[in-house]
Amino acid sequence: MARTSSAVAGFVAGVVVAASTTAIAVTGTTGATTGTDLDSKATTTWLTVKVADAMGTRDTITWVPTGSFAGSAEERVPRYPMTAIQGKDTKELKLSAVRNEQVSAQLAIASGQDLDNVKAVVGDLTGPGGAKLSGDDTQVRFVKYVPVQRSKSEVDWSATIDQVSSGKEVSGDRNPDVVGDALEERSSVDVPAYAAQPLWFTFQIPEKARPGTYTGTVKVDADGRTQASYPLTIEVADASVPDPEDYDFFLDVWAQPETMAKNHGIKLWSDQHWKLIEKYNRDLASRGQKVINTTIVDNPWHHQWSLGTRESQTATPYTSMVGWTWNGKTFSFDFGRWDKYVQTARRAGLGPGIGAFSMLAFQDQEHLTYTDTRTGKTVYENVALGGDRWREAWGAFLPAFEKHLKAKGWLEDTWLSFDERPIDTMTVVKDFVHEVAPVFDDRISVAGSISTEGVASNLSVDWGGIDAMTKEKVAERRKAGKTTTFYVYGSPAHPNTLSYSPAVESRMLPWISAQRNLDGFLRWSYNSWTSDPFKQPVHIFTQGDEYLVYPGKDGPMSSIRWEQLKEGIEDYELIAQLRKKDGGADSDALTEALTTATRNLDGRTKDVGDIETARAAVVKGLTS
């Protein structure tokens, strides 16, 4: 996705990596390492003095990031606070919600001494007429600090850490630096002296919750005793968001099954792997993912790097879900694995769209990969776009694919998908598709330049072209049954979903889509990890560009970015309802709310209260 070559290929040089428990200094391309205990860094004189000054005490303190519980999840808490901590004086926790949604918030704790068994206890909340919100329905996770990797790689067009982070998100002494991003599921956590530990709350509001005011208590415990107790109020409005499968928001996040197997240490395409894929699919479905992205060729994201190397842009290459064979005269295709992947995803609630990547190579010469049945060997064959061999191969595939999809009843849901291919290349494909399989004429999906707008019935436009995708053009496309979204990648610096992006930016992205009248948002990649993103977080691209979640114990481990994006999508759903209520037009109040939510796209300087203010106006419009 938007990978332009420039300098040194493949590997990062001269980087410093900090792990959650071990700092690893990596020098050059050899990977030579030296170990340092990360937690001991919290007790070094320099960090101790800085953090103690920020805390204003050596005693145990708790605080509400941003000072407001309602906006506390929209800011990352530095592991080692270097400036005066705000929110220590907050005495009450207040949230607003609607039915059938999740609401996230944070509390943080730090001390001049080591703290053991830090945890939070959420009591039942009592509401109107004795109605209750069960405290057991509230999930409490612990923000896990992950390495920050500073690199000079081939992609020098990517946003740098200094362009992305305000300095609050990333903390340490550069040997190591860390950022809070992953959300670890465990019963408690130990916290070293002079290190901050956020506790991440996810309140699930039942679909049938009675509107009104609910009150309860949140306690933060450490060392076997309560360190802080807060009264909690949740105001539930008489409105609701639909179930994820009914979201209007068109979410298209690209998952990679190969890294699921590798990072969980199981055999690719084994029974265990299929069960694991289903767990990740259910996580995607909980966000309303609309597309099952599949591969129809081997390594569709092969890359021609500037020094002449040809390798995948992901640490673990994608493999084809379709088996290609050649007997010397004709091509044949085995769709068995592809079918199973689609069926597994649909069983988990994904779809109904199916994306098929890809007839065109990504940043590389066109090529075919197949098994020669005469020799049993795998053949990698370079071909010319539009040439005889290319036409022979795809002229065999497309009719076979069409026939297979018709038999499965999936033809109307399947798209030929392309990633950032220029209009001249896409025109060759468009003309060829019309020639040999015209049923796909209106089933072409492109993530890339607005110049492909006339080709793509499903277009996700890059940030550079988003202004040219006017509301009027989007409306025309929607009337014609076409889908229009946008995406970000390693660029722009703001807004984005990088590991150290200000958290509010992930929440803001669906608001940007709503403000621009777009249908949704696309992001690569959901989970294209390195072999261990907790120790070596970067393969090539800007940290976090390659994944939104982490490999957990037996399934996905969420992140601040992934949770904030979910809640921004819920906001989008409320906006969509308000538009329907108002007959499709934006009222002055909604226009003002959209402007407020998106008036500063740089989360480093944005007032995170903008989102809460804008959301309150939308809810008011729905309930008045």
N, C-alpha and C positions, 0 to 999 in steps of 0.2 A: 504494500500500500504506500504509494508516493515515495519510492526508494530511489533517489537519484545518486549515482556514484560520483566520487570526486578524487579521493586520495588513496589511502592505504586500505587494502582489502581485508575483510573477514575478521581480523582479530583486533582487540583493543590493546593499546600500549600505555604503560606508565600509569596504571590506575591504582586507586586505594579502595579496598573493599572492607566493610565492617559487617560481621555477622551478628546474629542476635545474641550469641554467647561467645563468639570467637571472632576477632578481627584478623583478616588475612591480607597481608600486603602482597599485591601481585605486580610483578615488574616485567615489562617487555611482553614477549609472546610465549615465554617458556613456562609461565605459571609457577615460578619459584615462590615459596611461601614462608612466612614466619608467623607464629601464633602469638596472640595476646588475649588475655581475658578481658572481654568487653566490660563486664560488670565492675572490674577493678578500676576502670577508668573513672567511674563515678566518685571514687575516693581520692583521686589525685588532687593535689593542692589547687591547681588552676580551676578545675571543674567544681571542686567543693566550695571554693570561695565564691565563684560566680553563681552557683545554684543557691547557696545559702543567702546571698544578697537578694536574689530574686524571690526566695521564699519569705524573707524577712524574719526568719526564725529557724532554729534547729529542731523544733518540735514537729510532730506529725500534723500536717495540714491537709484539708480537702478543699476542692474548689470546683466551680462550675465554669468551664471554658466559655468565653464570650460574656460571662456574667448572667446569661439568660439560658435556662435549661432548654427552651424552645429552639434556640439557635446554636446550642452547644456542639452539635454534631457537625456543624459546617466549618469547623476550624480544627486543624491538627494540633495536638499538644506536643511540644518538643520534649524529648527524653530528658534533656538537661536545660531547663528554663534559664535564660540569660537575662531576661528583663523582668521587672516587677510583675508578679502573678496577679492577674485580674480575676475577679469572681470569688475571692476568699470570703467576702462579706455577704454573699448570697445566702439567704436563710430559707427560702422557699423554692420549690421546684414546680413550675407551671408549664403545662403543655396544652395545645389544642389539637383536635383530631376529628376525623369523620369515621363513619363505620367502614369496616372491611379494609382498613389500611394498616400499614405499619408506621410507627413514628420512632425515630432514633434520637438519642440524647447521650451526653457524656457527663461523668464526674471524674475527677482526677485526684490522686493522692500522692504525697511525697513526705519524706521524713529525713532527719539528720541521722537516723539509725536504720539498719536493715529491718524490713517489715516482712513477717511471715504470714502465709495464709490470708492474703488480702482477698476479700470477696464482697459482694453486695447482696442484700436481702430486700426483696420487694414484697410488701404485704398486699393483701387484697384491698381493692379500692371499692368504697361504698358510694352508690349513686342514688338517683331519684327513686323513691318508693322502695328502697332497700336493694335495688339492683346492684350487681357486683361485676367488677372486672377482676378476674383472678390474677393474683400476683404470679402464679405458676406459669401464666401465659406470657410473661415477660422474659425475654432471653437476655442474659447478661454475658457478654464476652469481654475479652481483654485485648486491648490494642497491643499488637506485637510489633516491635521495632525491627526493621529490616535494614540490610546494608544499603549504603549509598555509594554508588560507583561512579566515579568521575572518569570520563574516557575521552580520548581523541580517536574517533573511528572514521570509517569511510563516510559516514553520513554527517558531514559537518554542516549540513543545512538544518539539522535537527536543533530544537531548542536546547540550550545548555541549562544546567542546574541553576546557574546564577540568573538566567532570564526567567526561570519558572518559579523558583522558591523565593520567598520574602526574607528568608533567614530564620523565620519562626518554625517552619516545618522541619527543617534539617538542623540537627544539633550534634555537638561533640567537639572534638578538637582536631578534626580532619584525620585523625589516626586513632580511632575511627570516627566517622559520622554515621548517623542513623536517622530514619524517618519512621514515624508510626503509620502503618498502613494495613497490615493483615489483622484479622479479627480472630483471635484464638479461642476455641471452645474448650474450657476446662472449669473445674469447680472453684479453683482459687489460684493465686499466683504469688510468688515471693518477689519482693521489690528491694533492690539494693539501696543503700543510703545515698541521698542526694540524686535520686533518679525519679522522674515523674512516671506514674502509671495511670493511664486513663481506663476507666471501666465503661464499656459501651452497652447501652440499654436499647433494646428493641421491643417496643410495646406493640402488641398485636391487638387491634380493636375489633371485636367480633362483629360479624355482619348484622346481627340482630341486637346489638347494644342499644339500650334505651338512651335517647339524647338527654344531655344534662351534665351536671357537675359531679365528678367522682373524686373522692379524697382518700388518701392512704399515706403510707410512710415508706421511705427508702433509707436503709441503714448501710453504712460502709464499715465493715469489720476488718481488723488486722490483729495479729498476735492473740487471737482468741477473745477479743473484746471489741465493743462498738467504738469506733473512732469518730463517727459523725452520724447524726440522724436528721433527716429532712422531711418535712411535710410535703406531700405530693398532691397536686391537683391536675386532673385531666378534664378538660371541657370537651365533651363529645357533641358535635353539631348534628343537626337533622339532615344529613347528606351522607352519601356513601360513594365509594369507588367500586367499579365492577371487578369481578374476578379477572386474574391476568389473561386468561384465554379470551376474554371479551374486551380487552383494551383496544381503543382506537389507535393508540400509539404503535407505529411500525418500528419495532426494534429488530435490528439485524446485527448480531454479534457473531464473529466467526470462531467456532470452536475447532480444536485440533485433537482428534482421538489418539494419535500416536504418542503425544507427550503424556497423556493420562496413563497409558501403560508403562512408559519408561519411568516416570517419576514415582509411580506407585510400585515399581519393581515386579510387574507381572508380564506375562507373555502377550505380545500383540495379537489381538483377535481371538484370544482364549475366552472361555466361558467367564472367567473372572473379569476380563477386560470388558465384555459386553455388559456385565452387571454394573461395573464402574461407570461406563458410558451413560447408563441409564440414570445414575445418581447425578452426574453433571447435567444431563438433559433436564432433570426435574428442577435443578437450580435455574437453568436458563428459562424454563417454562414459568417459573415463579416471577419472572420479569416480563412475561408476555412475548418472548421471542417468537417472531413470525416466520422464520426461515430455517429450514434444515439444510445446512450447507454441506455439500458432498464433493468428492473428487471423482472425476471421470478419466483423469490421466495421472500418471505418476509425477509427483513433485511439481504441481502447477505454479509454485512460487520459486522455481529455479531462477537464479540471478546470474547475469554476466557482470562480474565485478571489474573494476577499472584496470587491475593488474593482469587480467586475462583469466582469472580463475572462474570456474562455473560451479556454483554450489547453492544449496538452499539458503534462502534468507532467514530461515528459522533454524534454531540449534538442532532440532530433530526434524528431518524432512517429512513432508506429507507423503503418503503412499496412495496409489489409486485404489478406489473401491470397485472399479470395473477391471476385470481381467481382459487384456488385449492379447490375441494370438494371431500369428501369420503362418500359413502353411506353404508359402511360396506363390500362391495364386490369389488368396482372399484373406481378408481380416474376419475374425470372429470375436464375439464379446460375451463374457460371463458376468451377468448382473447380480449374482447371488449375494455377494457381500454388500453391494450397494442397496439392494432391496432390504436386507436385514438392518442396515443402518437407518434407513428411512422408517421402517416399521418400529424399530426400537425408539426412535425419536418421537414418533407420533404417539406411541404408547405412553410416553412421559409427558405429553401435552404440547410438544413443539409443532410448529407449522401454522397453517397448512402448506405454506410455500416450500419449494425444494429448489435450492440453487446448485447448479452443476458446473464446477470449475475444472478445466477451462479449455476451450478450443484454442486459446492463444497463450503462448508462453509469457511469463512475467519477466520483463527486463532481460530477455534472453532470445537467442535464435530459436525459431520454431523447430520442434523435434518430436519424435514418436518414441515411445517405449513399449515394447511388446515381447512376448515369448515366441521364438521361432520353433514351431512344433517339430521341424525336421531335425533340429539339433538339441532342443530342450534348453537353449541358452537365451538369456535376456539380451535384447538388442536395443541400443540407444542410437537412433538414426536422426541426423539433422535433415530438415526439409525446408524448402522455400515456401513462404506464405503465398498461397494461391497457385503454387506449382503443381505439377502432375501428381507427385507422390502425396503431397498434402491433400489434394482434392480426392485422390483415391481412398486415403485413410478416412477422412471425415465424410466423404461421400458414402462410405460403407457404414460408418458409425451412426450418423444422424437418422437415416431411415430405420436402422435396427433399434435405436433408442426410442424413436417415435412408436414403433410397433410394440415394444416392450411396455412403454408407459401406458399406451391404450389398453393393453391387456391387464395392467395393474389398476387402471382407473385413476392414474396420477398425471395424465398429460396436461390437464388444465392448471395444475398446481406447479409445474416444473418450468424452471427458467434456465436458459443458457447464460452463465454468469461470467463476468469479465472484470478484471482489476486493472484500472488505470492504463488502458490501451488507447492510443491516440485515434482521432477520428478517421485518419486515412486507413489505418489498420482495421478499425471497426467496420469501415465501409466495405472492405474486401469480404469480411465475414458476413456482414448483413446481406450482401448480394449473393454470396454462396448459399447461405441458409435459405434464402428465398427460392433459389434454384432447386435445391435437393430436398428441403424439408420446410416448405412455407408455413406449416403449422406453427413453427417457432418464430415467425416474423414479429409477432407482438409478445414474444416471451423471451426478450433479451434484457438482462439486468447488468448495469454497469456502475461501478464505483469509480469516479474519476472526474474528468473535465466536463464542464457544462457544454463544451463543443459537441459532445455525444448525445445531447438532449434529443435530437431527432431520431436517434437509433434506439435509445433505451426506453422501454416502457416502464421499467423500474430503474430510476436514476438516483444515486446518492452522490451529490455534488461535493467536491472538495471545498475547503474553507476559502481558498483563493477565488472560487467562482460563486460563492454563496450570495454576494450582493447582486450578481447578474441574474440569479434565479429569483425574479420578482414575485410578489404575491399574486399578481395577475397571471404570470406564466404558470405558477403552481396551480392556480384555480383552473386554468385551461387544461392542464394535464390531468387534474383530478376529474374534471368533467368528462374527459376522454377515457377514464378508467385507468389512468397511469399513476404510479406511486413516485413521490419525490421526497427524499430525505437528504441529510448532510452528514459529513464525517470529519473527524480530526485524526491526526496520527502523531508523529514526533513533532509536528508543527501544526498550529501556531503555539507559541509559548502560552497564550491565554486566549480562550478558555481551553482546558484540556483535562485529561484523566490520567496524567502521568503519576508515578509513585509519589512524587513530592509536589504535585499540583495542589494549590489551595483547595481544601475539600469542598468549598461552596461551589466550585466550578462544575463538578460532576452533577450537583443538584440543579445547576442553572442550565445545563445543556438542553433538557426538554423544554424549558421555558423559552429558549432561543428558537427551538423548532416551532413552538406555539406562536411566538411573536411574529415569526416570518411565514406563518401559515403552512409550514411544512408538515409532512406526515409522520416524521420520526427521525431516527438517528441510527447510524451504522458505525461500528468500531471493529477494527481488527486490533488485537486479537483477544479472545477470551482467555486462552491458556497456552500460548506458545512459549513455554518455559525453557530456561536452561536446565542442565541436569540437577541443579539445586538452587532455586531462586532465593533461598534464605541465606546462601553464602556467596553465590556468584549471580547477582540479579540481572546482569546485562549480557546478551549475546552480541548484538551489533547496535541495536537502535536505542534511543533514549529510554531510560529506565521506566518501566510500566507501559510503554507503548505496546509491548508484546503480550501483556496479560492483565486481566482485571481481577482474577482470583488466584489463589495459591493452592498447591496440592496439600490437602489436609490428611488426617490419619486414614480415612477410608472414603474420601470424597472431597468436594471443594471446600476450601477455607476462604471465607469472604474477605472483603477489604472495605475500607472506608469509602473508596471510590464506587464500588459496586452497590453498596447500600444507599449512598447518596443519589446515584443514578436512578435506582428503584423509586426513591421518594420523589424525585423530580418527575418521573413518569406518572406517578399518582397525581401530582399537581396538574400535569397535562390532561389527565382524564377529567379532573374537575373543571378545567377550562373548557374542554370539549362539551361537557354537559351544560355549562353556562351559555355557550354559544348556541346550542340547540334550544335552550330555554328562551333565548332572545331572538330566535328566528334566523340564526346564522350570522347576524351582524354583531360587531363588537361594540358594546356600550362604551360610553366615556369612562366609566369606572373600570371596565376590563382593559381598555386601552392604557389607562394610567397604571394599572397593576402590571401589565406586560412590560411597560416602559420602566417601571421601578425595578422589576426583577432583573432586567437585562441592561440597566443603564451604565454599568461598569463591568466589562467582561474580564477585567484583571482582578482575580481574587485576592491578590496581595494588598490591594487598597480598597476593595469593595466592602461596603457596610453589609455584613452578613444578615443584618436585620431586614434588608431589602426583600429577601425571599419570604420571610414571615409576614411582613407587611402586605406584600402582593398576594400571598395565599389567603390571608384573612379577608381581603377585599373580594376574592373569588368566592370564598365560602359564604360571605355575606350576601353576595349576589344570588347564590343558589338557595339560600334559606329565607330571603326576605320576600 
